């Protein structure tokens, strides 16, 4: 299974140049390849299911800009919509009808959302939802779960997933103790601890925030018991249940994870797919709660680029295409095939793995332990994952550069692309086993 190691000198030079003017050479630590070693690829362009680096190499892209490119890169209808919007001006700082159109699409797609407010990122969405939960309830305490990542919000950067987990910085310097003293962290899927907390402190809890299907400690689905108890407890004690669907929204189904699971949270946070590749976030939910947001109510939130017309146009085009031509059944089947093939290839060479998947989101964990929370995710052999990452990269398959990030299948991938990925995985796993 030996092959020639791919050389990428232009990406290497670009990284060295970037490090002179950008901290660490990247604008988000998840891009730094710190967990797998080596230098990150610098991308020249993207089209359909492919990325092309500065050195001219082509890769099947299972990151999709960390989730939003469900239609594939440079989708013609999204490009057409954004060009038309740009010709009318790129930013107004004033209302436009595109905001209302996208809001109507979101409300139509997600039954629990009666009103929605647009922001410019997922971090802004979760930050605003937390503030709203506190303002609505008059309480301070927020509950989150270890390994769930909700953006770089001070109050939520505790036992965080994503790059905070990869880099071993669950509590970032610069976050004052006062910002996290009202944040309670529980183990994901730990129903017993959840019940005990609410029985002891339920009347002080403003809200509970979680990824309904986790993508930031790798893909970890919730148990049915955990979901049911969470909804029952928050309802009983008057706490706001917040689903962070920045990653899962419009991906696991048109109605997101909650549509797939049949859940109804009080507030939901969105991003990624909602913007069709442009910087967009949103939070929405029950009208009674959302009417507390200024200027309808007293809870402040604002942003110059919130509801940006170009981003709104991209989001409208993306959601319209997803509704007209739902890709979900095909993405589910393609991802299922990946799981079967990866697991069999690993078994053939004696490498213990767990393949966790929900719909088009998945993670191959290098562990013999079933992964259901942060502790079990961290039993993974990260050095083996790093080796797998580079073996796949050298075979033209671009995976998340951390064991603790979910991968994504996109609508531009064909069955042949899945076959190529399975072949690359079999070769890569064999190379690791025999190396």
Secondary structure as GFF3:
##gff-version 3
##sequence-region A 1 435
A	DSSP	alpha_helix	9	19	.	.	.	ID=ss1
A	DSSP	three_ten_helix	23	25	.	.	.	ID=ss2
A	DSSP	three_ten_helix	29	31	.	.	.	ID=ss3
A	DSSP	beta_strand	43	47	.	.	.	ID=ss4
A	DSSP	beta_strand	50	53	.	.	.	ID=ss5
A	DSSP	beta_strand	58	61	.	.	.	ID=ss6
A	DSSP	alpha_helix	76	87	.	.	.	ID=ss7
A	DSSP	alpha_helix	97	109	.	.	.	ID=ss8
A	DSSP	beta_strand	115	119	.	.	.	ID=ss9
A	DSSP	alpha_helix	122	137	.	.	.	ID=ss10
A	DSSP	beta_strand	141	145	.	.	.	ID=ss11
A	DSSP	three_ten_helix	154	156	.	.	.	ID=ss12
A	DSSP	alpha_helix	162	166	.	.	.	ID=ss13
A	DSSP	alpha_helix	177	180	.	.	.	ID=ss14
A	DSSP	beta_strand	183	186	.	.	.	ID=ss15
A	DSSP	alpha_helix	191	201	.	.	.	ID=ss16
A	DSSP	three_ten_helix	202	204	.	.	.	ID=ss17
A	DSSP	beta_strand	205	210	.	.	.	ID=ss18
A	DSSP	beta_strand	213	214	.	.	.	ID=ss19
A	DSSP	beta_strand	220	221	.	.	.	ID=ss20
A	DSSP	alpha_helix	224	237	.	.	.	ID=ss21
A	DSSP	beta_strand	240	244	.	.	.	ID=ss22
A	DSSP	alpha_helix	256	261	.	.	.	ID=ss23
A	DSSP	beta_strand	267	271	.	.	.	ID=ss24
A	DSSP	three_ten_helix	272	275	.	.	.	ID=ss25
A	DSSP	beta_strand	281	285	.	.	.	ID=ss26
A	DSSP	alpha_helix	287	290	.	.	.	ID=ss27
A	DSSP	alpha_helix	309	324	.	.	.	ID=ss28
A	DSSP	alpha_helix	328	348	.	.	.	ID=ss29
A	DSSP	beta_strand	354	358	.	.	.	ID=ss30
A	DSSP	beta_strand	361	365	.	.	.	ID=ss31
A	DSSP	alpha_helix	374	377	.	.	.	ID=ss32
A	DSSP	alpha_helix	382	394	.	.	.	ID=ss33
A	DSSP	beta_strand	397	398	.	.	.	ID=ss34
A	DSSP	beta_strand	407	408	.	.	.	ID=ss35
A	DSSP	alpha_helix	415	433	.	.	.	ID=ss36
###
